Amino acid sequence: MTIYIGTDHKGFRIKEKVKAWLTDWGYDIEDVGAHSLDPDDDYPDYASQVAAKVSADPGETKGIILGATGEGEAIVANKYNGVRCSVYYGGPEEIVALSRDHSDANIFSIGVLFLDEETLKKMIKLWLEKPFSGMERHIRRLAKIKEIEAEFGEQHKKA
């Protein structure tokens, strides 16, 4: 499985560590940027690249976006069809597990300002290893999300 990773300046320093963890865990990774530290760069530029890649193959790829809060990055990512981006910047581990178990989240947006390195590593590993439950009610709900995406796409084409 390929993991796409991206960040603006806020997650730039930790991104290299995350890439090393992912490699150690046996994942193929593609870094979409930032490739240099620029305090004036903008998170939508990188969140959109991760989301576009995952949207093109949502069943076989995942994404990780690092940002100050993770909120704006998730807003961007969730604009793409087939993307289900969860956000984590602290709190119970169960939040991370349920994002996979119930919602089959395929992008993990992380607020790096609020997490120490050990917690960040633990939550990424949990998110990657937690499978989707496949329960009928969750499949049904994801199908409804796909219907909403399709309906919105048709409406948007007409506008």
C-alpha positions as CSV (number, residue, x, y, z in Angstrom):
1,M,0.0,0.0,0.0
2,T,1.2,3.5,-0.9
3,I,1.0,6.2,1.8
4,Y,1.0,9.8,0.4
5,I,2.3,12.4,2.9
6,G,2.2,16.1,2.8
7,T,2.6,19.1,5.0
8,D,3.2,22.8,5.1
9,H,5.9,24.5,7.2
10,K,4.2,23.5,10.5
11,G,4.8,19.8,10.0
12,F,7.9,20.0,7.9
13,R,10.4,19.0,10.6
14,I,8.5,16.0,11.9
15,K,7.6,14.8,8.3
16,E,11.0,13.3,7.8
17,K,10.6,11.2,11.0
18,V,7.1,10.1,10.0
19,K,8.5,9.0,6.6
20,A,11.2,7.0,8.4
21,W,8.6,5.3,10.6
22,L,6.4,4.4,7.6
23,T,9.4,3.0,5.8
24,D,10.4,0.9,8.9
25,W,6.9,-0.4,9.0
26,G,7.1,-1.6,5.4
27,Y,5.0,1.0,3.6
28,D,5.7,2.6,0.3
29,I,5.6,6.4,0.6
30,E,5.3,9.3,-1.7
31,D,6.1,12.7,-0.3
32,V,4.2,15.4,-2.1
33,G,5.8,18.3,-0.2
34,A,6.7,20.6,1.2
35,H,10.3,19.8,0.1
36,S,11.8,22.8,1.8
37,L,11.0,24.9,4.8
38,D,9.1,27.9,3.7
39,P,7.2,29.8,6.5
40,D,5.0,31.4,3.9
41,D,3.7,28.3,2.2
42,D,0.0,27.3,2.4
43,Y,-1.4,24.0,3.7
44,P,-4.1,23.7,0.9
45,D,-1.3,23.2,-1.6
46,Y,-0.1,20.0,0.0
47,A,-3.4,18.7,1.5
48,S,-5.0,18.9,-2.0
49,Q,-2.1,16.9,-3.5
50,V,-2.5,14.1,-0.9
51,A,-6.2,14.1,-1.4
52,A,-6.0,14.0,-5.2
53,K,-3.7,11.0,-5.1
54,V,-6.0,9.1,-2.6
55,S,-9.1,10.1,-4.5
56,A,-7.7,8.5,-7.6
57,D,-7.3,5.2,-5.9
58,P,-9.2,5.4,-2.5
59,G,-9.3,1.6,-1.9
60,E,-5.6,1.0,-2.3
61,T,-3.9,4.1,-1.0
62,K,-3.9,6.2,2.2
63,G,-2.7,9.7,3.1
64,I,-1.2,11.4,6.0
65,I,-1.4,15.2,6.3
66,L,0.5,17.1,9.0
67,G,-0.5,20.6,9.9
68,A,-0.7,22.9,12.9
69,T,-4.2,21.8,13.9
70,G,-5.1,19.4,11.1
71,E,-8.5,21.0,10.8
72,G,-7.9,23.1,7.7
73,E,-6.1,20.3,6.0
74,A,-9.0,17.9,6.6
75,I,-11.4,20.5,5.2
76,V,-9.4,20.6,2.0
77,A,-9.0,16.8,1.7
78,N,-12.7,16.2,2.3
79,K,-13.6,18.2,-0.9
80,Y,-12.3,15.2,-3.0
81,N,-14.6,12.4,-4.0
82,G,-13.8,9.1,-2.3
83,V,-11.8,10.8,0.5
84,R,-12.7,10.3,4.1
85,C,-10.3,12.4,6.1
86,S,-10.2,12.2,9.9
87,V,-8.6,14.7,12.2
88,Y,-6.6,14.0,15.3
89,Y,-4.8,16.5,17.6
90,G,-5.2,14.7,20.9
91,G,-7.7,12.8,23.0
92,P,-8.7,9.2,23.4
93,E,-7.1,6.6,21.2
94,E,-10.6,5.4,20.5
95,I,-11.2,8.4,18.3
96,V,-8.4,7.2,15.9
97,A,-9.6,3.6,16.0
98,L,-13.2,4.5,15.2
99,S,-12.2,6.7,12.3
100,R,-11.0,3.5,10.6
101,D,-13.4,1.0,12.2
102,H,-16.6,2.9,11.4
103,S,-15.7,5.4,8.7
104,D,-13.0,3.7,6.8
105,A,-11.0,7.0,6.8
106,N,-8.3,6.9,4.2
107,I,-6.6,10.2,5.1
108,F,-5.3,11.0,8.5
109,S,-4.9,14.7,9.2
110,I,-2.8,15.4,12.3
111,G,-2.5,18.6,14.4
112,V,1.2,18.4,15.2
113,L,1.2,21.4,17.5
114,F,-0.7,19.4,20.1
115,L,1.1,16.0,20.1
116,D,4.4,14.9,21.3
117,E,6.5,12.7,19.0
118,E,5.7,9.4,20.9
119,T,2.0,10.0,20.8
120,L,2.2,11.0,17.1
121,K,4.0,7.8,16.2
122,K,1.6,5.6,18.3
123,M,-1.5,7.2,16.7
124,I,-0.2,6.9,13.1
125,K,0.6,3.2,13.7
126,L,-2.9,2.6,15.3
127,W,-4.6,4.4,12.4
128,L,-2.7,2.4,9.7
129,E,-3.2,-1.0,11.4
130,K,-6.8,-0.6,12.4
131,P,-9.0,-2.3,9.8
132,F,-12.4,-1.1,8.6
133,S,-15.0,-3.3,10.4
134,G,-17.0,-4.0,7.3
135,M,-20.2,-4.1,9.3
136,E,-23.4,-3.7,7.3
137,R,-24.4,-0.4,8.9
138,H,-21.0,1.2,8.2
139,I,-21.1,0.0,4.6
140,R,-24.6,1.4,4.3
141,R,-23.4,4.8,5.7
142,L,-20.4,4.9,3.4
143,A,-22.7,4.2,0.4
144,K,-24.8,7.2,1.4
145,I,-21.7,9.4,1.4
146,K,-20.9,8.2,-2.1
147,E,-24.4,9.1,-3.2
148,I,-24.0,12.6,-1.7
149,E,-20.7,13.0,-3.5
150,A,-22.3,11.9,-6.8
151,E,-25.3,14.2,-6.3
152,F,-23.1,17.1,-5.5
153,G,-20.9,16.4,-8.5
154,E,-23.9,16.5,-10.8
155,Q,-25.2,19.7,-9.3
156,H,-21.8,21.3,-9.5
157,K,-21.5,20.4,-13.2
158,K,-24.8,22.2,-13.9
159,A,-23.8,25.4,-12.1
